[in-house]
């Protein structure tokens, strides 16, 4: 079989392997991409392709930014700043109804600003926040939902690994992508917080207020939060001014994180070793997803599926906004059945040229699909954040998925805001980056 039919068959085989054989997405894409390419061309061509593709991928200097940003998050995690962020936020907001849930979301936003990972944020906040909310008799739906929804901010708030990979793949400025996401991520964070307020108005017993902290306790909890803000501020300022590249900014932030943790005496040799080991593990996972997606994309390219899809949609002569909504629907569905990063890399060869051809700004499109795909991390059947929260907390998976549905309107409103006014929500900050 050749042509677009081979590409569609490959996609179907990949989904079957993901669902029924439960092979990790990276290896599924690699296997289907390699054997699909061999079937369309030849085995020798497939071997040559996979060798050149993997070398081109892993010899890319730009990819070094990924393990560096991951290392920053792991250093902060092992230094215990996740606990400090949570309890500092709790001192200020925990005495309100639903305050612990809002504390969890705000602490998740702060931790996401450094870790750049939704799964890391989900695991961290599950360990820190859920026991505290159980102690104060929070309803499981509010308990699990606040952690799962807050964890999705890890993909949105810079330095997001997904935005880094998107920038490297499409050739867009990582600094512009980071700054372009400031307003969208702020909008979504506020909407998620607002959802907690609404839930607690409708169900007052779901989030009882905690004890009120004195002003001395509140201010004594601020230094650790300030450390994180300083670290985040250095990263963003360096990128904004153009003093350093994204990779250099990541390296500087690693050094600064080590200095801050050393001065605070928060990071011993054993914990530092743990941070390096986890960084290696997570980086390998990300790189394997990137490699698998690259090979699968090559297979789709030789089948001409992306080109034929673009031509087919163009021949339909639909309004460009309707075409965009069709694409976003594909991202919502794809985000539900695959890891956000994996689906992003598989889909970009098909949709990115089409979107740019329709006249949409690549930076703006990166922000929109980031929000759309991150919805999938709390939606069934994959919902990776929900699996992490359930596994870490013991809350039934069905309850966690149900809790995530309460926050769906927040994502929908955020997307509509981006669609209604792309310039002020995204491009106004991105245009200022040198």
C-alpha positions as CSV (number, residue, x, y, z in Angstrom):
1,X,0.0,0.0,0.0
2,X,1.3,3.5,-0.9
3,X,0.0,7.0,-0.7
4,X,-2.3,8.6,1.9
5,X,-4.0,5.3,2.5
6,X,-0.7,3.9,4.0
7,X,-0.5,6.9,6.3
8,X,-4.0,6.4,7.6
9,X,-3.3,2.7,8.1
10,X,-0.2,3.6,10.1
11,X,-2.1,5.9,12.3
12,X,-4.7,3.2,12.9
13,X,-2.0,0.6,13.8
14,X,-0.4,3.1,16.1
15,X,-3.6,3.7,18.0
16,X,-4.3,0.0,18.3
17,X,-0.8,-0.6,19.7
18,X,-1.3,2.2,22.2
19,X,-4.7,0.9,23.4
20,X,-4.4,-2.8,23.3
21,X,-0.7,-3.6,23.6
22,X,0.0,-0.6,25.9
23,X,3.4,0.0,24.3
24,X,4.7,3.5,25.3
25,X,4.0,6.2,22.7
26,X,7.6,6.8,21.9
27,X,8.3,3.2,20.9
28,X,5.0,2.8,19.2
29,X,5.7,5.8,16.9
30,X,9.2,4.6,16.3
31,X,8.1,1.0,15.3
32,X,5.2,2.1,13.2
33,X,7.2,4.9,11.5
34,X,10.1,2.6,10.7
35,X,8.2,-0.4,9.3
36,X,5.7,1.9,7.6
37,X,8.5,3.8,5.9
38,X,10.1,0.4,4.9
39,X,6.7,-0.7,3.4
40,X,6.3,2.4,1.4
41,X,9.9,2.6,0.2
42,X,12.4,-0.2,1.1
43,X,14.1,-1.7,4.1
44,X,17.4,-0.1,3.2
45,X,15.9,3.3,2.8
46,X,14.2,2.9,6.2
47,X,17.5,2.0,7.9
48,X,19.2,4.9,6.3
49,X,16.3,7.2,7.3
50,X,16.2,6.2,10.9
51,X,20.0,6.5,11.3
52,X,20.1,10.0,9.7
53,X,16.9,11.1,11.5
54,X,18.1,10.1,15.0
55,X,21.5,11.6,14.4
56,X,19.9,14.9,13.2
57,X,17.6,14.9,16.2
58,X,20.1,14.2,19.0
59,X,22.9,16.2,17.6
60,X,20.8,19.3,17.6
61,X,22.3,21.8,20.0
62,X,18.9,23.4,20.7
63,X,17.7,20.2,22.5
64,X,20.1,20.8,25.3
65,X,17.6,23.3,26.7
66,X,15.3,20.5,27.6
67,X,17.4,18.6,30.2
68,X,18.6,22.0,31.6
69,X,15.1,23.2,32.3
70,X,14.1,19.8,33.7
71,X,17.2,19.9,36.0
72,X,16.0,23.3,37.3
73,X,12.7,21.8,38.2
74,X,14.2,18.8,39.8
75,X,16.7,20.8,41.9
76,X,13.8,23.0,43.2
77,X,11.7,19.8,43.9
78,X,14.5,18.0,45.8
79,X,15.3,21.1,47.8
80,X,11.8,21.0,49.1
81,X,10.5,24.3,47.6
82,X,7.3,22.6,46.6
83,X,6.4,22.3,50.3
84,X,7.5,25.8,51.0
85,X,5.4,27.2,48.1
86,X,2.4,25.3,49.2
87,X,2.5,26.3,52.9
88,X,3.4,29.9,52.1
89,X,0.4,30.2,49.8
90,X,-1.7,28.4,52.5
91,X,-0.8,31.0,55.1
92,X,-2.3,33.8,53.0
93,X,-5.3,32.1,51.5
94,X,-6.1,28.9,53.4
95,X,-8.6,30.6,55.8
96,X,-11.1,31.2,52.9
97,X,-13.7,28.6,51.9
98,X,-12.0,26.4,49.3
99,X,-8.7,28.1,50.3
100,X,-6.7,24.9,50.3
101,X,-7.8,24.1,46.8
102,X,-7.0,27.6,45.7
103,X,-3.7,27.3,47.5
104,X,-3.0,24.1,45.6
105,X,-3.7,25.7,42.2
106,X,-1.5,28.8,43.0
107,X,1.3,26.7,44.3
108,X,1.0,24.5,41.2
109,X,1.3,27.6,39.0
110,X,4.4,28.7,40.9
111,X,6.0,25.3,40.7
112,X,5.1,25.0,37.0
113,X,6.9,28.2,36.3
114,X,10.1,26.4,37.2
115,X,9.5,22.7,36.4
116,X,7.7,23.2,33.1
117,X,6.1,19.7,33.4
118,X,2.5,18.8,34.1
119,X,3.3,15.3,35.4
120,X,6.0,16.6,37.7
121,X,3.6,19.2,39.1
122,X,0.9,16.5,39.5
123,X,3.1,14.2,41.4
124,X,4.6,17.0,43.6
125,X,1.2,18.6,44.5
126,X,-0.4,15.2,45.1
127,X,2.2,14.3,47.7
128,X,2.0,17.8,49.3
129,X,-1.6,19.0,49.0
130,X,-3.9,16.0,49.0
131,X,-3.0,14.9,52.6
132,X,-3.6,18.4,53.9
133,X,-7.0,18.6,52.1
134,X,-8.0,15.2,53.4
135,X,-7.2,16.4,56.9
136,X,-9.6,19.4,56.6
137,X,-12.4,17.1,55.2
138,X,-12.3,18.4,51.6
139,X,-14.6,16.6,49.2
140,X,-12.6,14.1,47.0
141,X,-13.9,15.8,43.8
142,X,-12.6,19.2,44.9
143,X,-9.5,17.6,46.3
144,X,-8.5,15.7,43.2
145,X,-9.7,18.2,40.7
146,X,-7.7,21.1,42.1
147,X,-4.5,19.1,41.9
148,X,-5.2,17.7,38.4
149,X,-6.3,21.0,36.9
150,X,-3.5,22.9,38.6
151,X,-1.0,20.4,37.2
152,X,-2.0,21.2,33.7
153,X,-0.5,24.7,34.1
154,X,2.9,23.0,33.9
155,X,2.5,22.8,30.1
156,X,1.4,26.5,29.8
157,X,3.6,28.5,32.2
158,X,7.2,29.1,30.9
159,X,9.6,27.4,30.9
160,X,7.3,24.8,29.3
161,X,9.0,21.8,27.7
162,X,6.1,21.5,25.2
163,X,6.7,25.1,24.1
164,X,10.4,24.4,23.8
165,X,9.9,21.4,21.6
166,X,7.3,23.3,19.5
167,X,9.8,26.1,19.0
168,X,12.6,23.8,18.0
169,X,10.4,21.9,15.6
170,X,8.9,24.9,13.9
171,X,11.9,27.2,14.1
172,X,10.0,29.8,16.2
173,X,11.7,31.9,18.9
174,X,11.5,30.1,22.3
175,X,11.6,33.5,24.0
176,X,8.7,34.8,22.0
177,X,6.7,31.6,22.8
178,X,7.5,31.9,26.5
179,X,6.5,35.6,26.7
180,X,3.5,35.0,24.5
181,X,2.1,32.6,27.0
182,X,2.1,35.0,29.9
183,X,-1.4,36.3,29.4
184,X,-3.0,33.0,28.3
185,X,-1.6,31.2,31.3
186,X,-2.7,34.0,33.7
187,X,-6.2,33.9,32.2
188,X,-6.5,30.1,32.6
189,X,-5.1,30.2,36.2
190,X,-7.6,32.8,37.2
191,X,-10.5,30.9,35.6
192,X,-9.5,27.7,37.4
193,X,-9.4,29.6,40.7
194,X,-12.8,31.0,39.8
195,X,-14.1,27.5,39.3
196,X,-13.1,26.6,42.9
197,X,-15.0,29.7,44.1
198,X,-18.1,28.6,42.1
199,X,-17.9,25.0,43.4
200,X,-17.6,26.2,47.0
201,X,-20.6,28.5,46.5
202,X,-22.7,25.6,45.2
203,X,-21.4,23.1,47.7
204,X,-20.1,24.9,50.8
205,X,-19.3,21.7,52.6
206,X,-16.9,20.6,49.9
207,X,-14.1,23.0,50.9
208,X,-14.4,24.1,54.5
209,X,-12.2,27.1,55.6
210,X,-9.0,26.4,57.5
211,X,-7.6,28.3,60.4
212,X,-6.5,31.9,59.9
213,X,-2.7,32.6,60.1
214,X,-1.4,35.6,61.8
215,X,0.6,38.3,59.9
216,X,3.9,37.1,61.4
217,X,3.3,33.6,60.1
218,X,2.3,34.9,56.7
219,X,5.4,37.1,56.2
220,X,7.8,34.4,57.7
221,X,6.6,32.1,54.9
222,X,7.4,34.5,52.1
223,X,11.2,34.0,51.6
224,X,10.9,30.6,49.9
225,X,8.3,32.0,47.5
226,X,10.5,34.9,46.8
227,X,13.4,32.6,45.9
228,X,11.2,31.0,43.2
229,X,10.1,34.4,41.9
230,X,13.7,35.5,41.7
231,X,14.6,32.3,39.7
232,X,11.7,32.7,37.4
233,X,12.4,36.4,36.9
234,X,16.0,35.8,36.0
235,X,15.0,33.3,33.3
236,X,12.4,35.6,31.8
237,X,14.5,38.8,32.0
238,X,17.4,37.1,30.3
239,X,15.2,35.9,27.5
240,X,13.3,39.2,27.2
241,X,16.5,41.3,26.8
242,X,18.1,38.9,24.4
243,X,21.3,38.9,26.6
244,X,21.4,35.1,26.3
245,X,19.8,32.4,24.2
246,X,17.2,30.0,25.6
247,X,19.8,27.3,26.2
248,X,22.1,29.8,28.0
249,X,19.2,31.0,30.1
250,X,18.4,27.4,31.1
251,X,22.1,26.9,32.1
252,X,22.1,30.2,34.1
253,X,18.9,29.2,35.9
254,X,20.5,25.8,36.8
255,X,23.5,27.6,38.3
256,X,21.3,30.1,40.1
257,X,19.1,27.3,41.5
258,X,22.2,25.5,42.9
259,X,23.5,28.8,44.4
260,X,20.1,29.6,46.1
261,X,19.7,26.1,47.4
262,X,23.3,26.1,48.7
263,X,22.8,29.4,50.5
264,X,19.6,28.2,52.0
265,X,21.3,24.8,52.9
266,X,18.4,22.9,51.3
267,X,20.3,20.6,49.0
268,X,22.7,17.9,50.2
269,X,24.7,15.6,47.9
270,X,22.2,12.8,48.2
271,X,19.3,15.0,47.1
272,X,21.4,16.5,44.3
273,X,22.2,13.0,43.0
274,X,18.5,12.3,43.0
275,X,17.8,15.4,41.0
276,X,20.4,14.4,38.4
277,X,19.0,10.8,38.2
278,X,15.4,12.0,37.7
279,X,16.5,14.6,35.2
280,X,18.2,11.9,33.2
281,X,15.1,9.6,33.4
282,X,12.7,12.4,32.3
283,X,15.0,13.7,29.6
284,X,15.4,10.3,28.1
285,X,11.6,9.9,28.0
286,X,11.2,13.3,26.3
287,X,14.0,12.6,23.8
288,X,12.5,9.2,22.9
289,X,9.2,10.8,22.3
290,X,10.9,13.4,20.0
291,X,12.8,10.7,18.2
292,X,9.7,8.5,17.7
293,X,7.7,11.4,16.5
294,X,10.4,12.5,14.0
295,X,10.5,9.0,12.5
296,X,6.7,8.7,12.3
297,X,6.6,12.2,10.7
298,X,9.0,11.0,8.0
299,X,6.7,8.1,7.3
300,X,3.7,10.3,7.0
301,X,5.6,12.6,4.7
302,X,6.5,9.9,2.2
303,X,2.9,8.8,2.2
304,X,1.9,12.4,1.2
305,X,-0.8,12.3,3.9
306,X,0.0,15.9,5.2
307,X,0.1,17.4,1.7
308,X,-3.1,15.5,0.6
309,X,-4.9,16.6,3.8
310,X,-4.0,20.2,3.2
311,X,-5.1,20.1,-0.4
312,X,-8.4,18.3,0.5
313,X,-9.2,20.9,3.1
314,X,-8.2,23.7,0.8
315,X,-10.5,22.3,-1.9
316,X,-13.5,22.4,0.4
317,X,-13.3,26.3,0.3
318,X,-14.3,26.6,4.0
319,X,-13.8,29.8,6.0
320,X,-10.5,29.8,7.7
321,X,-12.0,30.0,11.2
322,X,-14.0,26.8,10.5
323,X,-10.8,25.0,9.3
324,X,-9.1,26.1,12.5
325,X,-11.9,24.8,14.7
326,X,-11.7,21.4,12.8
327,X,-7.9,21.3,13.6
328,X,-8.5,22.2,17.3
329,X,-11.1,19.4,17.5
330,X,-8.5,17.0,16.3
331,X,-6.1,18.3,19.0
332,X,-8.8,17.9,21.7
333,X,-9.4,14.3,20.6
334,X,-5.7,13.6,20.2
335,X,-4.9,15.0,23.6
336,X,-7.4,12.6,25.1
337,X,-5.7,9.5,23.6
338,X,-2.0,10.4,23.6
339,X,0.6,12.2,25.6
340,X,0.4,15.9,24.7
341,X,4.0,16.2,23.6
342,X,3.8,13.0,21.5
343,X,0.5,14.0,19.8
344,X,1.9,17.5,19.2
345,X,4.9,16.2,17.3
346,X,2.9,13.7,15.3
347,X,0.3,16.3,14.3
348,X,2.5,19.2,13.5
349,X,3.7,17.9,10.1
350,X,0.0,17.7,9.1
351,X,-1.5,20.8,10.6
352,X,1.4,23.4,11.0
353,X,1.9,24.1,7.2
354,X,-1.9,24.3,6.8
355,X,-2.3,26.8,9.6
356,X,0.5,29.0,8.5
357,X,-0.9,28.9,4.9
358,X,-4.2,30.1,6.2
359,X,-2.4,33.2,7.6
360,X,-2.4,32.5,11.3
361,X,0.6,33.6,13.4
362,X,2.8,30.6,14.4
363,X,3.4,32.0,17.9
364,X,-0.3,32.4,18.5
365,X,-1.0,28.9,17.1
366,X,1.5,27.5,19.5
367,X,-0.3,29.0,22.5
368,X,-3.7,27.8,21.3
369,X,-2.7,24.2,20.8
370,X,-0.9,24.2,24.1
371,X,-4.1,25.0,25.9
372,X,-6.1,22.6,23.8
373,X,-3.8,19.6,24.1
374,X,-3.4,20.2,27.9
375,X,-7.1,19.7,28.3
376,X,-6.5,16.1,27.3
377,X,-4.3,15.5,30.3
378,X,-7.3,15.6,32.6
379,X,-9.8,14.0,30.2
380,X,-10.5,10.3,29.7
381,X,-9.3,7.8,28.5
382,X,-5.6,8.7,28.8
383,X,-5.6,11.8,31.0
384,X,-2.0,11.4,32.3
385,X,-2.4,13.9,35.1
386,X,-5.4,12.1,36.4
387,X,-3.5,8.8,36.4
388,X,-0.7,10.4,38.4
389,X,-3.1,12.0,40.9
390,X,-4.9,8.7,41.4
391,X,-1.8,6.7,41.8
392,X,-0.2,9.2,44.2
393,X,-3.3,9.8,46.4
394,X,-5.3,6.5,46.3
395,X,-8.4,8.4,45.1
396,X,-10.3,6.2,42.5
397,X,-9.4,7.1,38.9
398,X,-13.1,7.5,38.1
399,X,-13.4,10.2,40.8
400,X,-10.4,12.0,39.5
401,X,-11.6,12.0,35.9
402,X,-15.1,13.2,37.1
403,X,-13.4,16.1,39.1
404,X,-11.5,17.2,36.0
405,X,-14.8,17.8,34.1
406,X,-15.7,20.6,36.5
407,X,-12.8,22.6,35.1
408,X,-13.5,22.1,31.4
409,X,-15.3,25.5,31.0
410,X,-12.1,27.3,32.1
411,X,-10.2,25.9,29.2
412,X,-13.0,26.6,26.7
413,X,-13.3,30.2,27.9
414,X,-9.5,30.6,27.6
415,X,-9.5,29.3,24.0
416,X,-12.4,31.6,23.1
417,X,-10.5,34.6,24.6
418,X,-7.4,33.7,22.4
419,X,-9.6,33.3,19.4
420,X,-11.4,36.6,20.0
421,X,-8.3,38.8,20.4
422,X,-5.1,37.1,19.5
423,X,-2.9,40.2,19.6
424,X,-3.4,41.4,23.2
425,X,-3.6,37.9,24.6
426,X,-0.5,36.6,23.0
427,X,1.4,38.7,20.5
428,X,1.7,41.9,22.6
429,X,4.3,40.4,24.9
430,X,5.9,38.2,22.2
431,X,6.5,41.3,20.0
432,X,8.6,42.9,22.7
433,X,11.2,40.1,22.9
434,X,14.4,40.9,21.2
